[in-house]
Amino acid sequence: MTIVKRLKATLRGMSWTQSCEAGAPVPEGNGCSHVNCSSVRLTTLGRGTRGAVTCLEEPWTAEAGKLAALGILPGVRVRVVQRSPAWVLKVGRTELALDRELAERIRVVEDD
């Protein structure tokens, strides 16, 4: 069972969404293949920018599992608090510190 399928089974009815903010299905195991997806890597956003998580790159990896365990899932809204020396995100009332490697795996659609 892939980590994505395990998360769906665990989080069914909670915060898991079946499609990303761009309308594409959440990837099962080969990454996002939606050609016209408007999502970008989180690491391209500036401090103070808000957005919604669309998907995690390479969702079958342990790193994606770490992000999911921290609550970084498709549909979750985040705000970039700090970019250096670590990436700090505000997710709800929680602030999370991530290294660049983890932050690069998060794809978001920036708020207008």
Phi, psi and omega in degrees: 000128179288162180297326180295315179295322178295317179296319179300317180295321181287320188260007181309126179087358180258259185244004182285136176246153181274341179223154181279175181298336180275357178092357179277152177295147177295130184298141179274322185194350182244018180081173182288128180244010182285110186298320185265019181295133182269008181285155178228164174294143178305325184292354176271351183276151177271168178299136180089352181285142178247152178192179179241136178292129176263316178194172175250131177294142181050064187293352180272357185270163177297326180297318177295325176297322177297314180297317179297321178296332177276356179096007178274096184229160177306134180096344181285137179268136182228159173227134178280117180267321186208146180249340184211143003283343175234157175279125178244125180244143172260122180235104187065238179259008184252141172251131181243137175256129181232149172280167184300322181301316178289318181299326181291342181276351183266127176251136184224160168251121183289140175292151178290000000 
